[in-house]
Amino acid sequence: MAGAAALAIENERLQADVRARLAEVRESRARLVTVADQERRRLERDLHDGAQQRLVALALTLSRAGERLDDRDTAARALLADGERQLQRALAELRRLAAGIRPAILSDAGLGPALESLAENAPVPVTLSAEVDRRLPDSVESAAYFAVCEALTNAAKHAHATRVTVTAALDDGHLRVGVGDDGVGGAQLGGGSGLRGLVDRISALDGRLTLESPAGGGTRLEIELPCA
């Protein structure tokens, strides 16, 4: 009896140690996600307040320089016009880069408006139902937003879908997001489509991601994130 009791005590100690280590791993992964999100916001601010503003100022300078040229300086006018066109392309590329890091609307207005903007600019028609009436933790909003981004990209690029439905709602302290398309299906979490990274990111937040994608039957992605 003494031996059995000692064994039971040791088993309980080992289980408690495993639970404690798992909790440490979850907390560590959550901290990594938070740090990554903070770095994205810093990069977004640096791009917007630094390089982007300098390029805008340079574009205005080139425009003013063109206005002061004599009508006979056609060669110089052509060079300035070409410089302005290249500068506008650089600005457009910089804005796309900044949006890929973390869109300003997500930081300023929250997940609901960010999803509306994403649906309006998606490469395929999107029906959106977003019932998120409050701000959520930054890490939750970012994870949900980029999950929908990845799903929409896959729907257009790989699934050749003609329509997509996106839902987002709060339910009992959790954010539930679903993205479904009418594409060719056959998507896999380990298929190199970027979904594997989403699984890691959502798991780090103690969330859950499920994928249903039968061949020829469209794809349905659902995520659940605690946000209480």
N, C-alpha and C positions, 0 to 999 in steps of 0.2 A: 504493500500500500504506500509506503514511504517513497519507494522508487517510482511508482506511477504518479504520485503527487508531484515529485520533483520533475518528472518528464513533462507533465502538464504545465507546470510553472515555466519551464524552459521554453516550451512551445509558445506559450502566451507572450513571453519576453521577446522571442524571435519575431512573432507576428507584429508586436508593437513596434519593434525596431524597423521592420519592413514598411509598416504604415507611416512611420515618421520619415523614413527615407523617401518614400513616394511623395509625401507632402512637400518635402524639401525640393524634390525635382520639379513638381508642379509650380511651386513658388519661384524657383529659378527660371523656368521657362517663361512664366508670366512676366518676370522682371525683364527678360531679354526682349519680349514683344514690346513692353512699355518703352524701353530704351530705344528700340528701333523706330517706334512711332514718334518719339521725341526728336530723334535725328531727322526723320522725314520732314517734320514741321520746321525744324531749323533750316534745312536745305531749301524748303519752299520759301521761307522768309528771305533767306540770303539771295535766292534767285530773283525774287520779286523786288526786293528793296535795293539790290546791288546791280547785277549785270543787266537785268531787264530795264531798270530806270536809266542806266547809262546808254543803252541802245536807243531808247526812246529819245533821250536828249540829243544823241548824235543824229538821229533821223531829222529832228527839228532843225539842227544846225545845217545839215545838208540842204534842207528845203529853203532855209533863209539864204544860203549861199547861192542857190540856183536863181532866186528872185533878184539878186543883185548883179547877175551877169548881164552883159550887153547882149542884145539880140543877135549880134554877129558871132558870138562865141558858141557856135553850134556844137563844136567838138567837146568843149568843157561841159555844156549842158547835157550832152549825151552821156558823158562819164558820170556826172552827178546823178542823172536819172538811173543809170545802171547801179550805182552805189546804193541809192535809195531802195531799189527793188531787192538787191541782195540783203540789205539790212532788214527789210520787212520779212523776208523769208527766214532770216536768223531769229527774229522776234517770234514768229509763228512756231518755229521749232523749239525755242526756249519755253514758250507757253505750254506746248504739248508735253515737254519734259517735266515742267513744274506740276502740271495736272496729273501726270503719271506717278509722281512722288506722293502727293496728297493734295487733292483739289481744294482750292480756297473755300468753296461753298460748303465743303464738309466741315472745315474748321470753324467757319463763321455761322452757318445756319443749322448744321446737324444732318443726320442721316436722311430724314424724309426729303427735304429739298435737294440733297445731293443725288438721291435715287431718281427724283423727277428730272433733274438735269441729265443724268446718265441715260434715262429712257428716251428723252427727247433727241439725244445725239447718237443713239445706238445705230449700228449698221443694219439692223433688222427692226421691223415694227414691234413695239413693246407695249403690252397692256400692264399697267402698274396699279397695284393696290397697296399703298403704304399707310399704315395706321400707327405711326410713331410720333406721339405728340409731346415728347420731351427729349432733352439731351441725355445721351447715354455716355458711359465712360469712353474716353478717346480710343482705347484699344478695341472696344466692342464695335464702335462705329467704323473704325478703319477695317477691321476684319470682315464685317458684313459688306461694306462698300466694295472692297477688293474681291470678295467672293463673287458678288454680282458682276463686277467688271470681267472677271475671268470666265464666268458662265456665258455672258453675252458674246465675248470674243470667240469662245469655242463654238457657240451656236452658229455664228456667222461663218467662221473660218473652217471649221471641221465638220459640223453637223449639217451645213447648208440649209438651215432652218428658214422658214418664211414668216414665222411669228414666234414671239416669246412672251410668257406671262411671268411677272415678278410680283411676289407678295412679301410684305414685311409687317409684323405685328408684335405687340408686347402681350405676353401671356404668363401670368403667375411668376413674375420675376425673371422671365426669360425673353430674349428676342428670338423670334422664329422667322426665318427668311427662306423663301422657296423660289426657285427659278426653273421653269419648264419650257421646253421647246418642242417643235414638231419635226425635228431633223431626223437624220439617218440612224441615230443611236450608236451604240457600241463604244461609248466612252468608258474609260477605266481610270481609277484613281492613280495607278502607277504608270499610265500611258504616256507620260512626258508632256501632258497638256497644261501643266502648272497646277493641277488639282492636288498633287502630292504636297506641295508647299502649303496650300490652304489647309490641308488636314493637320499638318504640324502646327500651323499658326492657331487654328481653332482649338486643337487639343491643349495647347499651352494656356489657353484661357479657360480650360475645363469645360469646353463646349463639345459639340458633336456634329459631324458631317456625314450625311448619307447620300448615296448616288444610285439612281435606278436608270439604266440606259440599255434596254434590250435592243438588239439589232432591228432596225426598221421601225422601232416604236417610240422614237423621241427620247429625250433625256430629262430627268427630273433631279435637281440638286436641292437638298434641304440642309440648313444649318440651324443649330440651336445654341445660343450663348447666354450664360447667366449674366444678368445686368442689374440685379436688385441692389 
